[in-house]
Amino acid sequence: MDEKILNDAGLTLSQSKIYLYLLKNGLSPAKVIASKTNTGRPLTYKVLRELRLLGLVEERNDIRKISLFSPSHPERLKQIIHRRKTTLDEACKSFDSLYGG
């Protein structure tokens, strides 16, 4: 998978970069993710939260109370793409019905 696919699916550049890192490297703490993706830690936490809300990242705490993040299966991304496509198709139909397209 590459950044272009993720960007075309609606992810931001930062979301794409972090999700790809997790796909390649698996379970990681935010500090490592920030360092390896050259993303500031505050932005990394923000993006991880966004990816969790999308269902693309899972969070768990280890015994040292450090949050570890892992990617959800890429099939979840396909579901997001399908849902967005359906929403756009419905918007297009509504537009056509209003403006006679």
N, C-alpha and C positions, 0 to 999 in steps of 0.2 A: 504494500500500500504506500502511496506517496502523498505529499502535502496537497497536490492539486486535487486529488480525489476528495480529500477531506474539506478543502476550501470550497469545491463545487457542491459539496453536501451541505454547506452552510456554516461550517466551523470557521472561527477566526484564525488568523495566523498563529497566535499564541496557543489556542486550543489544539490546533493541528500539530504543532511542534511537541507539545506535552503529551498528547495522546500517542503520537508516533514513538516518542521516547519510551512510554510505558509498554507499548506493544513489543518493542524490541528488547526491553530490559526487565520487564515484569515488576513485581512488588518492589516499591522504592519509597523512601521518605521524601517529603517535600523539599528538604534541604538539598538532597542529592539531585532531585529533579531540577530544581532551580539552577544549581551549579552546572549540570550537564547540558541544559538547554539554553544557558546564558540568559535566563529570565530572572528578574528580581524576585526575591522571596514573597513580598506582598502580592505581586502580580501572579506568581505561581499558585499561591493559596486561593486567590480569586478565581483563576482559571480552573483549578481542581474542583472548586465548589460548583462552577458552571457545568463542568463535565459530569460531576455527580448528579446534578439536576437533570441532565440529558440522559442519564443512565449509561454513560460511556466509561465511567470510572467508579470503582468501589473503594471504600475506605475501611480500614480496620486498625485497631490499636493493638500494639504488641505489649508484652508484660512491662516494658519500661515506659509505658504511656506515650510512645511515639506513634503518631499516625502514619500508617503505611498505605500507599495507594497502588492499585492494580487496574489494568484495563479490563473492561467488559469485553466479551467476545465481539469481533467485528460484525457479526450478524445483527447486533443491536444498532449499529450504524446504518445497516440496510433498512431496518425498520424505520429509523428516523427519516431517511431519504424517501421511503415510500409514503410516510405520513405527510411530509412536506409536499410531495408531488400531488397527493390527493387534495390537499388544501389548495394548492395552486390551480389544479383542474377545476375545483369547485368555484374558486374566485373568477376564473376565466368564464365559466358558464354563467355566473351571476352577471358579470360585465356584459356578456353577449346578450343576455335577456333584457338588460336595461338599455343598452345602446345599439341593439340590433346588429351585432357583429356577425 
